[in-house]
Amino acid sequence: MSDMNLSSVNFSSTLTSYEENPLLTNYIVAAALCITINYINGTLIHTFRKYQILHSNPRYILFIHLVINDMMWLFLSTLLLIISYALRIFFVPYCIILLIISIIVTHNSPLNLAGMSIECYIAVCMPLRHGQICTVKKTYILIGLIWAASALSILPDLFILLATEPLQFFHSKVRCVRDFVFRSTYSLNKRDASHTVCLVVVWLTLIYTYARIMFAAKGLTGDIKKARNTILLHGFQVLLLMLNYVRPIFERSLFFLFPNRESQIRFASFVIVQIIPRFISPIIYGLRDQTFRKYVRRYLVCSERGITHPEKPTTKQASLNVTSV
Protein backbone atom coordinates (compact mmCIF):
# COMPACT_ATOMS: atom_id res chain seq x y z
CA MET A 1 0.00 0.00 0.00
CA SER A 2 2.85 2.39 0.87
CA ASP A 3 4.50 1.65 -2.48
CA MET A 4 1.26 2.46 -4.25
CA ASN A 5 0.94 5.75 -2.34
CA LEU A 6 4.55 6.61 -3.13
CA SER A 7 4.00 5.87 -6.81
CA SER A 8 0.89 8.02 -6.78
CA VAL A 9 2.79 10.91 -5.20
CA ASN A 10 5.62 10.59 -7.74
CA PHE A 11 3.16 10.51 -10.63
CA SER A 12 1.36 13.56 -9.28
CA SER A 13 4.59 15.53 -8.86
CA THR A 14 5.75 14.53 -12.33
CA LEU A 15 2.44 15.64 -13.82
CA THR A 16 2.62 18.95 -11.95
CA SER A 17 6.17 19.52 -13.17
CA TYR A 18 5.10 18.70 -16.72
CA GLU A 19 2.26 21.22 -16.55
CA GLU A 20 4.43 24.01 -15.13
CA ASN A 21 7.56 23.54 -17.25
CA PRO A 22 5.95 24.61 -20.55
CA LEU A 23 4.93 27.90 -18.90
CA LEU A 24 8.46 28.47 -17.60
CA THR A 25 9.87 27.56 -21.02
CA ASN A 26 7.60 30.12 -22.67
CA TYR A 27 8.82 32.86 -20.35
CA ILE A 28 12.46 31.89 -20.90
CA VAL A 29 11.99 31.95 -24.70
CA ALA A 30 10.25 35.34 -24.56
CA ALA A 31 12.96 36.80 -22.30
CA ALA A 32 15.70 35.42 -24.57
CA LEU A 33 14.07 37.00 -27.62
CA CYS A 34 13.77 40.36 -25.86
CA ILE A 35 17.42 40.26 -24.73
CA THR A 36 18.61 39.31 -28.24
CA ILE A 37 16.68 42.13 -29.90
CA ASN A 38 17.91 44.62 -27.30
CA TYR A 39 21.50 43.53 -27.95
CA ILE A 40 21.06 44.21 -31.67
CA ASN A 41 19.39 47.52 -30.94
CA GLY A 42 22.16 48.44 -28.51
CA THR A 43 24.70 47.94 -31.30
CA LEU A 44 22.69 50.26 -33.54
CA ILE A 45 22.49 52.93 -30.84
CA HIS A 46 26.22 52.74 -30.14
CA THR A 47 26.94 53.07 -33.87
CA PHE A 48 24.60 56.07 -34.02
CA ARG A 49 26.48 57.77 -31.17
CA LYS A 50 29.91 57.15 -32.70
CA TYR A 51 29.37 58.91 -36.01
CA GLN A 52 28.29 62.53 -36.35
CA ILE A 53 27.04 61.89 -39.86
CA LEU A 54 24.29 59.77 -38.29
CA HIS A 55 23.27 61.74 -35.21
CA SER A 56 23.08 64.98 -37.21
CA ASN A 57 20.56 63.52 -39.68
CA PRO A 58 16.83 63.81 -38.77
CA ARG A 59 16.01 60.48 -40.44
CA TYR A 60 18.44 58.53 -38.27
CA ILE A 61 17.40 60.46 -35.16
CA LEU A 62 13.82 59.29 -35.68
CA PHE A 63 15.03 55.78 -36.38
CA ILE A 64 17.10 55.64 -33.19
CA HIS A 65 14.19 57.05 -31.22
CA LEU A 66 12.13 54.14 -32.54
CA VAL A 67 14.90 51.73 -31.51
CA ILE A 68 15.20 53.23 -28.00
CA ASN A 69 11.42 53.14 -27.66
CA ASP A 70 11.39 49.44 -28.61
CA MET A 71 14.21 48.71 -26.15
CA MET A 72 12.25 50.34 -23.34
CA TRP A 73 9.16 48.34 -24.21
CA LEU A 74 11.06 45.05 -24.44
CA PHE A 75 12.70 45.69 -21.06
CA LEU A 76 9.36 46.50 -19.43
CA SER A 77 7.62 43.53 -21.02
CA THR A 78 10.37 41.18 -19.84
CA LEU A 79 10.09 42.63 -16.35
CA LEU A 80 6.32 42.17 -16.36
CA LEU A 81 6.75 38.60 -17.55
CA ILE A 82 9.12 37.85 -14.68
CA ILE A 83 6.71 39.45 -12.22
CA SER A 84 3.75 37.48 -13.57
CA TYR A 85 5.65 34.21 -13.31
CA ALA A 86 7.56 34.70 -10.05
CA LEU A 87 5.04 36.74 -8.05
CA ARG A 88 1.74 36.17 -9.88
CA ILE A 89 0.33 39.33 -8.28
CA PHE A 90 2.06 42.66 -7.67
CA PHE A 91 1.52 45.85 -5.67
CA VAL A 92 -0.95 48.11 -7.48
CA PRO A 93 1.04 51.41 -7.28
CA TYR A 94 4.18 49.87 -8.81
CA CYS A 95 2.11 48.04 -11.38
CA ILE A 96 0.43 51.30 -12.40
CA ILE A 97 3.81 52.95 -13.00
CA LEU A 98 5.08 50.06 -15.13
CA LEU A 99 1.86 49.86 -17.14
CA ILE A 100 1.71 53.61 -17.81
CA ILE A 101 5.28 53.68 -19.16
CA SER A 102 4.62 50.54 -21.20
CA ILE A 103 1.43 51.98 -22.71
CA ILE A 104 3.16 55.27 -23.56
CA VAL A 105 6.02 53.59 -25.43
CA THR A 106 3.49 51.33 -27.19
CA HIS A 107 1.68 54.41 -28.53
CA ASN A 108 4.98 56.04 -29.50
CA SER A 109 5.83 53.44 -32.16
CA PRO A 110 3.07 54.10 -34.75
CA LEU A 111 3.36 57.87 -34.25
CA ASN A 112 7.12 57.67 -34.79
CA LEU A 113 6.57 55.66 -38.00
CA ALA A 114 4.17 58.35 -39.21
CA GLY A 115 6.85 60.97 -38.55
CA MET A 116 9.41 58.94 -40.51
CA SER A 117 6.97 58.71 -43.43
CA ILE A 118 6.49 62.48 -43.43
CA GLU A 119 10.27 62.99 -43.45
CA CYS A 120 10.56 60.60 -46.40
CA TYR A 121 7.78 62.44 -48.24
CA ILE A 122 9.50 65.80 -47.73
CA ALA A 123 12.82 64.37 -48.93
CA VAL A 124 11.24 63.12 -52.17
CA CYS A 125 8.59 65.72 -52.95
CA MET A 126 10.31 68.84 -51.54
CA PRO A 127 14.03 68.11 -51.77
CA LEU A 128 15.07 71.78 -51.95
CA ARG A 129 13.25 72.58 -48.70
CA HIS A 130 14.16 69.36 -46.90
CA GLY A 131 17.16 70.91 -45.15
CA GLN A 132 15.04 73.82 -43.89
CA ILE A 133 12.02 71.80 -42.75
CA CYS A 134 13.73 68.69 -41.36
CA THR A 135 16.30 70.09 -38.96
CA VAL A 136 17.75 68.38 -35.90
CA LYS A 137 15.99 70.82 -33.56
CA LYS A 138 12.60 70.30 -35.19
CA THR A 139 13.13 66.54 -35.08
CA TYR A 140 13.60 66.61 -31.31
CA ILE A 141 10.54 68.83 -30.99
CA LEU A 142 8.57 66.23 -32.95
CA ILE A 143 9.82 63.50 -30.62
CA GLY A 144 8.68 65.57 -27.65
CA LEU A 145 5.23 65.98 -29.22
CA ILE A 146 5.04 62.22 -29.79
CA TRP A 147 5.70 61.57 -26.11
CA ALA A 148 3.18 64.25 -25.09
CA ALA A 149 0.46 62.79 -27.33
CA SER A 150 1.10 59.27 -26.00
CA ALA A 151 1.03 60.48 -22.40
CA LEU A 152 -2.27 62.30 -22.98
CA SER A 153 -3.79 59.03 -24.20
CA ILE A 154 -3.21 57.26 -20.86
CA LEU A 155 -3.53 60.09 -18.30
CA PRO A 156 -7.37 60.05 -18.44
CA ASP A 157 -7.23 56.36 -17.47
CA LEU A 158 -5.20 57.28 -14.41
CA PHE A 159 -7.70 59.97 -13.40
CA ILE A 160 -10.61 57.55 -13.92
CA LEU A 161 -8.79 54.97 -11.80
CA LEU A 162 -8.25 57.45 -8.96
CA ALA A 163 -11.89 58.54 -9.10
CA THR A 164 -13.58 55.15 -9.30
CA GLU A 165 -11.48 52.74 -7.24
CA PRO A 166 -11.58 52.64 -3.41
CA LEU A 167 -8.48 53.46 -1.39
CA GLN A 168 -8.04 49.82 -0.41
CA PHE A 169 -7.44 48.93 -4.05
CA PHE A 170 -4.19 50.91 -4.08
CA HIS A 171 -2.91 48.96 -1.07
CA SER A 172 -3.70 45.59 -2.62
CA LYS A 173 -2.00 43.26 -5.10
CA VAL A 174 -3.32 42.33 -8.55
CA ARG A 175 -2.13 40.67 -11.73
CA CYS A 176 -0.04 43.29 -13.48
CA VAL A 177 -2.16 43.38 -16.63
CA ARG A 178 -3.92 46.46 -18.00
CA ASP A 179 -7.41 44.94 -17.85
CA PHE A 180 -6.94 44.02 -14.18
CA VAL A 181 -5.77 47.51 -13.18
CA PHE A 182 -7.64 49.93 -15.47
CA ARG A 183 -10.82 47.89 -15.24
CA SER A 184 -13.43 50.65 -15.36
CA THR A 185 -15.91 50.61 -18.24
CA TYR A 186 -14.99 54.23 -18.95
CA SER A 187 -11.34 53.25 -19.33
CA LEU A 188 -12.20 50.42 -21.72
CA ASN A 189 -14.35 52.71 -23.90
CA LYS A 190 -11.72 55.46 -23.81
CA ARG A 191 -9.00 52.98 -24.77
CA ASP A 192 -10.93 51.82 -27.83
CA ALA A 193 -11.59 55.43 -28.85
CA SER A 194 -7.94 56.49 -28.45
CA HIS A 195 -6.75 53.45 -30.40
CA THR A 196 -9.16 54.27 -33.23
CA VAL A 197 -8.07 57.92 -33.39
CA CYS A 198 -4.38 56.96 -33.34
CA LEU A 199 -4.77 54.39 -36.12
CA VAL A 200 -6.86 56.72 -38.30
CA VAL A 201 -4.26 59.51 -38.00
CA VAL A 202 -1.34 57.18 -38.71
CA TRP A 203 -2.99 55.41 -41.65
CA LEU A 204 -4.13 58.68 -43.25
CA THR A 205 -0.55 59.94 -42.94
CA LEU A 206 0.87 56.81 -44.55
CA ILE A 207 -1.71 56.77 -47.35
CA TYR A 208 -1.20 60.47 -48.11
CA THR A 209 2.60 60.28 -48.16
CA TYR A 210 2.56 57.11 -50.26
CA ALA A 211 0.12 58.62 -52.77
CA ARG A 212 2.20 61.78 -53.12
CA ILE A 213 5.41 59.80 -53.58
CA MET A 214 3.68 57.59 -56.17
CA PHE A 215 2.52 60.70 -58.00
CA ALA A 216 6.10 61.98 -57.99
CA ALA A 217 7.39 58.58 -59.13
CA LYS A 218 6.43 58.92 -62.80
CA GLY A 219 10.05 58.51 -63.79
CA LEU A 220 10.54 55.77 -61.19
CA THR A 221 14.13 56.68 -60.40
CA GLY A 222 16.01 54.45 -57.99
CA ASP A 223 15.74 56.88 -55.07
CA ILE A 224 11.98 57.34 -55.47
CA LYS A 225 11.50 53.59 -55.69
CA LYS A 226 13.36 53.22 -52.38
CA ALA A 227 11.21 55.92 -50.78
CA ARG A 228 8.03 54.22 -52.04
CA ASN A 229 9.17 50.86 -50.68
CA THR A 230 10.06 52.48 -47.36
CA ILE A 231 6.51 53.82 -46.96
CA LEU A 232 5.17 50.35 -47.76
CA LEU A 233 7.39 48.90 -45.03
CA HIS A 234 6.11 51.53 -42.62
CA GLY A 235 2.58 50.44 -43.47
CA PHE A 236 3.43 46.77 -42.94
CA GLN A 237 4.91 47.50 -39.53
CA VAL A 238 1.93 49.64 -38.51
CA LEU A 239 -0.31 46.77 -39.63
CA LEU A 240 1.55 44.49 -37.21
CA LEU A 241 1.29 47.10 -34.46
CA MET A 242 -2.45 47.35 -35.13
CA LEU A 243 -2.79 43.79 -33.92
CA ASN A 244 -1.94 45.09 -30.45
CA TYR A 245 -5.13 47.19 -30.48
CA VAL A 246 -7.38 44.25 -31.37
CA ARG A 247 -5.40 41.87 -29.18
CA PRO A 248 -7.80 41.97 -26.16
CA ILE A 249 -10.83 41.12 -28.33
CA PHE A 250 -8.92 38.38 -30.13
CA GLU A 251 -7.68 36.88 -26.85
CA ARG A 252 -11.12 36.92 -25.23
CA SER A 253 -12.53 35.03 -28.21
CA LEU A 254 -9.81 32.39 -27.95
CA PHE A 255 -10.29 32.13 -24.17
CA PHE A 256 -13.96 31.36 -24.80
CA LEU A 257 -13.09 28.67 -27.35
CA PHE A 258 -10.14 27.21 -25.39
CA PRO A 259 -10.73 27.96 -21.69
CA ASN A 260 -7.88 25.69 -20.55
CA ARG A 261 -5.25 27.27 -22.81
CA GLU A 262 -5.06 30.78 -21.40
CA SER A 263 -1.30 30.85 -20.77
CA GLN A 264 -0.46 29.39 -24.20
CA ILE A 265 -2.78 31.88 -25.92
CA ARG A 266 -1.26 34.83 -24.07
CA PHE A 267 2.26 33.69 -24.93
CA ALA A 268 1.54 33.19 -28.64
CA SER A 269 -0.25 36.54 -28.78
CA PHE A 270 2.65 38.24 -27.01
CA VAL A 271 5.25 36.89 -29.45
CA ILE A 272 3.25 37.56 -32.63
CA VAL A 273 1.82 40.96 -31.71
CA GLN A 274 4.56 42.47 -29.57
CA ILE A 275 7.96 40.91 -30.23
CA ILE A 276 7.93 40.29 -34.00
CA PRO A 277 7.20 43.95 -34.98
CA ARG A 278 10.10 45.09 -32.81
CA PHE A 279 12.39 42.51 -34.35
CA ILE A 280 11.58 43.89 -37.79
CA SER A 281 12.64 47.48 -36.98
CA PRO A 282 16.43 46.93 -36.87
CA ILE A 283 16.26 44.71 -39.96
CA ILE A 284 14.18 47.12 -42.06
CA TYR A 285 16.02 50.30 -41.17
CA GLY A 286 19.36 49.37 -39.64
CA LEU A 287 20.39 46.77 -42.23
CA ARG A 288 18.37 47.82 -45.28
CA ASP A 289 19.63 51.41 -45.25
CA GLN A 290 22.95 51.49 -47.10
CA THR A 291 24.44 54.39 -45.13
CA PHE A 292 23.58 53.01 -41.72
CA ARG A 293 24.65 49.51 -42.71
CA LYS A 294 28.04 50.85 -43.82
CA TYR A 295 28.67 52.51 -40.46
CA VAL A 296 27.44 49.50 -38.51
CA ARG A 297 29.93 47.36 -40.41
CA ARG A 298 32.68 49.91 -39.80
CA TYR A 299 31.87 50.03 -36.07
CA LEU A 300 31.95 46.22 -35.79
CA VAL A 301 35.29 46.06 -37.64
CA CYS A 302 36.76 48.74 -35.37
CA SER A 303 35.50 46.88 -32.29
CA GLU A 304 37.12 43.64 -33.44
CA ARG A 305 40.44 45.42 -34.04
CA GLY A 306 40.28 47.26 -30.72
CA ILE A 307 40.01 50.73 -32.26
CA THR A 308 38.22 52.94 -29.76
CA HIS A 309 38.07 56.13 -31.81
CA PRO A 310 36.91 55.51 -35.39
CA GLU A 311 37.89 58.06 -37.96
CA LYS A 312 35.64 61.04 -38.49
CA PRO A 313 33.66 61.16 -41.71
CA THR A 314 35.01 63.26 -44.51
CA THR A 315 33.06 65.97 -46.29
CA LYS A 316 32.30 63.57 -49.10
CA GLN A 317 30.95 61.02 -46.64
CA ALA A 318 28.86 63.68 -44.91
CA SER A 319 26.95 64.52 -48.08
CA LEU A 320 24.10 62.08 -47.57
CA ASN A 321 21.49 61.42 -50.19
CA VAL A 322 18.17 62.39 -48.61
CA THR A 323 16.50 59.42 -50.24
CA SER A 324 19.01 56.77 -49.24
CA VAL A 325 16.42 54.62 -47.47
SVG drawing of the C-alpha trace seen along z (x, -y; Angstrom):
<svg xmlns="http://www.w3.org/2000/svg" viewBox="-18 -76 61 78">
<polyline fill="none" stroke="black" stroke-width="0.4" points="0.0,0.0 2.8,-2.4 4.5,-1.6 1.3,-2.5 0.9,-5.7 4.6,-6.6 4.0,-5.9 0.9,-8.0 2.8,-10.9 5.6,-10.6 3.2,-10.5 1.4,-13.6 4.6,-15.5 5.8,-14.5 2.4,-15.6 2.6,-19.0 6.2,-19.5 5.1,-18.7 2.3,-21.2 4.4,-24.0 7.6,-23.5 5.9,-24.6 4.9,-27.9 8.5,-28.5 9.9,-27.6 7.6,-30.1 8.8,-32.9 12.5,-31.9 12.0,-32.0 10.2,-35.3 13.0,-36.8 15.7,-35.4 14.1,-37.0 13.8,-40.4 17.4,-40.3 18.6,-39.3 16.7,-42.1 17.9,-44.6 21.5,-43.5 21.1,-44.2 19.4,-47.5 22.2,-48.4 24.7,-47.9 22.7,-50.3 22.5,-52.9 26.2,-52.7 26.9,-53.1 24.6,-56.1 26.5,-57.8 29.9,-57.1 29.4,-58.9 28.3,-62.5 27.0,-61.9 24.3,-59.8 23.3,-61.7 23.1,-65.0 20.6,-63.5 16.8,-63.8 16.0,-60.5 18.4,-58.5 17.4,-60.5 13.8,-59.3 15.0,-55.8 17.1,-55.6 14.2,-57.1 12.1,-54.1 14.9,-51.7 15.2,-53.2 11.4,-53.1 11.4,-49.4 14.2,-48.7 12.3,-50.3 9.2,-48.3 11.1,-45.1 12.7,-45.7 9.4,-46.5 7.6,-43.5 10.4,-41.2 10.1,-42.6 6.3,-42.2 6.7,-38.6 9.1,-37.8 6.7,-39.4 3.8,-37.5 5.7,-34.2 7.6,-34.7 5.0,-36.7 1.7,-36.2 0.3,-39.3 2.1,-42.7 1.5,-45.8 -0.9,-48.1 1.0,-51.4 4.2,-49.9 2.1,-48.0 0.4,-51.3 3.8,-53.0 5.1,-50.1 1.9,-49.9 1.7,-53.6 5.3,-53.7 4.6,-50.5 1.4,-52.0 3.2,-55.3 6.0,-53.6 3.5,-51.3 1.7,-54.4 5.0,-56.0 5.8,-53.4 3.1,-54.1 3.4,-57.9 7.1,-57.7 6.6,-55.7 4.2,-58.4 6.9,-61.0 9.4,-58.9 7.0,-58.7 6.5,-62.5 10.3,-63.0 10.6,-60.6 7.8,-62.4 9.5,-65.8 12.8,-64.4 11.2,-63.1 8.6,-65.7 10.3,-68.8 14.0,-68.1 15.1,-71.8 13.3,-72.6 14.2,-69.4 17.2,-70.9 15.0,-73.8 12.0,-71.8 13.7,-68.7 16.3,-70.1 17.8,-68.4 16.0,-70.8 12.6,-70.3 13.1,-66.5 13.6,-66.6 10.5,-68.8 8.6,-66.2 9.8,-63.5 8.7,-65.6 5.2,-66.0 5.0,-62.2 5.7,-61.6 3.2,-64.2 0.5,-62.8 1.1,-59.3 1.0,-60.5 -2.3,-62.3 -3.8,-59.0 -3.2,-57.3 -3.5,-60.1 -7.4,-60.0 -7.2,-56.4 -5.2,-57.3 -7.7,-60.0 -10.6,-57.6 -8.8,-55.0 -8.3,-57.5 -11.9,-58.5 -13.6,-55.1 -11.5,-52.7 -11.6,-52.6 -8.5,-53.5 -8.0,-49.8 -7.4,-48.9 -4.2,-50.9 -2.9,-49.0 -3.7,-45.6 -2.0,-43.3 -3.3,-42.3 -2.1,-40.7 0.0,-43.3 -2.2,-43.4 -3.9,-46.5 -7.4,-44.9 -6.9,-44.0 -5.8,-47.5 -7.6,-49.9 -10.8,-47.9 -13.4,-50.7 -15.9,-50.6 -15.0,-54.2 -11.3,-53.2 -12.2,-50.4 -14.3,-52.7 -11.7,-55.5 -9.0,-53.0 -10.9,-51.8 -11.6,-55.4 -7.9,-56.5 -6.7,-53.5 -9.2,-54.3 -8.1,-57.9 -4.4,-57.0 -4.8,-54.4 -6.9,-56.7 -4.3,-59.5 -1.3,-57.2 -3.0,-55.4 -4.1,-58.7 -0.6,-59.9 0.9,-56.8 -1.7,-56.8 -1.2,-60.5 2.6,-60.3 2.6,-57.1 0.1,-58.6 2.2,-61.8 5.4,-59.8 3.7,-57.6 2.5,-60.7 6.1,-62.0 7.4,-58.6 6.4,-58.9 10.0,-58.5 10.5,-55.8 14.1,-56.7 16.0,-54.4 15.7,-56.9 12.0,-57.3 11.5,-53.6 13.4,-53.2 11.2,-55.9 8.0,-54.2 9.2,-50.9 10.1,-52.5 6.5,-53.8 5.2,-50.3 7.4,-48.9 6.1,-51.5 2.6,-50.4 3.4,-46.8 4.9,-47.5 1.9,-49.6 -0.3,-46.8 1.6,-44.5 1.3,-47.1 -2.4,-47.4 -2.8,-43.8 -1.9,-45.1 -5.1,-47.2 -7.4,-44.3 -5.4,-41.9 -7.8,-42.0 -10.8,-41.1 -8.9,-38.4 -7.7,-36.9 -11.1,-36.9 -12.5,-35.0 -9.8,-32.4 -10.3,-32.1 -14.0,-31.4 -13.1,-28.7 -10.1,-27.2 -10.7,-28.0 -7.9,-25.7 -5.2,-27.3 -5.1,-30.8 -1.3,-30.9 -0.5,-29.4 -2.8,-31.9 -1.3,-34.8 2.3,-33.7 1.5,-33.2 -0.2,-36.5 2.7,-38.2 5.3,-36.9 3.2,-37.6 1.8,-41.0 4.6,-42.5 8.0,-40.9 7.9,-40.3 7.2,-43.9 10.1,-45.1 12.4,-42.5 11.6,-43.9 12.6,-47.5 16.4,-46.9 16.3,-44.7 14.2,-47.1 16.0,-50.3 19.4,-49.4 20.4,-46.8 18.4,-47.8 19.6,-51.4 23.0,-51.5 24.4,-54.4 23.6,-53.0 24.6,-49.5 28.0,-50.9 28.7,-52.5 27.4,-49.5 29.9,-47.4 32.7,-49.9 31.9,-50.0 32.0,-46.2 35.3,-46.1 36.8,-48.7 35.5,-46.9 37.1,-43.6 40.4,-45.4 40.3,-47.3 40.0,-50.7 38.2,-52.9 38.1,-56.1 36.9,-55.5 37.9,-58.1 35.6,-61.0 33.7,-61.2 35.0,-63.3 33.1,-66.0 32.3,-63.6 30.9,-61.0 28.9,-63.7 26.9,-64.5 24.1,-62.1 21.5,-61.4 18.2,-62.4 16.5,-59.4 19.0,-56.8 16.4,-54.6"/>
</svg>
